[in-house]
Amino acid sequence: MAERVTTAPREPSDPLAASAPTSPRARGVLLEVAYRGTRYSGFAAQRDVPTIEGELSRALRVIDPTASSLRFASRTDAGVHADGNIVSFDAELALPPRGWLQTLNRELPDDIAVRRVRAMPPGFNPRFASRSKRYRYSILLDKVRDPAWADRAWRVGYEVRLDALEAECGSVLGTHDFAAFRGAGDLRENTVRTLTRVELVRTGDPRVVQLVVEGSAFLYNMVRIVAGSLVDVGRAHLARGGLARALITKDRRDLGQTAPAHGLCLEHVDYILPDDVPAATSERDITPWPS
């Protein structure tokens, strides 16, 4: 899952070191969290609305009121799901990984689950340790709605040529300036990103196709804009080659629609394992995938 690397000594300005707790008794805990984002206003905590971070923090405070605030790899949007977002915190409570898994899950609602737990050095921050993320966007090609897919896939009721989508995927593979592929709220100056995988995958259900996108980092709404633009190419609302042209013009108006949030799932985060973490040889170090 994670690769071991040798890192240089941390300088005081290093964000990993800066987040380290002051208590010598603090222990780092890393969670792999899955959730259905349907009824939440995104991951990050907000006032007076339900969020994933809010529910995780509430559960953690029940178990250990002195634990640190949460640190996480991805700030998923409202309605977006996850199979493996990475979250960490520090606590003085001496629970083994399996203990954290069981006690947190008892306090969490049914649409959020801690799937795996690992002991880590205190101060470990998934945001800065993340090396790549893999997203999966599900598209239901059906003229009639299906409750089983209601909050897990974007139902597209018009005819879409999948060969056009597949042909277009390669145009955004690699390192490009993705300035056109971001939502209006993203004001970052550096918009160069690298996508290592952009692939349309068939599933066991002939009505459902999934767009798998993997890369080192993403802009706001980037995957949803790619998915929406591909669908627009497939239904001839956007000319073939449109995604490649937008990479050149850097103009959002040259692309198609932004696909709905509920079809998107953060599937996996690949992170750098600190070199001071011992190998996980038993459940004292890391919990296995539940059977």
Sequence and secondary structure as in RCSB ss.txt:
>XXXX:A:sequence
MAERVTTAPREPSDPLAASAPTSPRARGVLLEVAYRGTRYSGFAAQRDVPTIEGELSRALRVIDPTASSLRFASR
TDAGVHADGNIVSFDAELALPPRGWLQTLNRELPDDIAVRRVRAMPPGFNPRFASRSKRYRYSILLDKVRDPAWA
DRAWRVGYEVRLDALEAECGSVLGTHDFAAFRGAGDLRENTVRTLTRVELVRTGDPRVVQLVVEGSAFLYNMVRI
VAGSLVDVGRAHLARGGLARALITKDRRDLGQTAPAHGLCLEHVDYILPDDVPAATSERDITPWPS
>XXXX:A:secstr
  EE       TT HHHHT  S TT EEEEEEEEE  TTSS SS  TTS  HHHHHHHHHHHH TT    EES  
  TT EEEEEEEEEEESS   HHHHHHHHHHHS TTEEEEEEEEE TT  HHHHEEEEEEEEEEEE SS  GGGT
TTSEEE S   HHHHHHHHGGG EEEE TTSS TT   S  EEEEEEEEEEE SSTTEEEEEEEES   TTHHHH
HHHHHHHHHTTSS TTHHHHHHHH  GGGS     GGGEEEEEEEEEE TTS    STTTB     
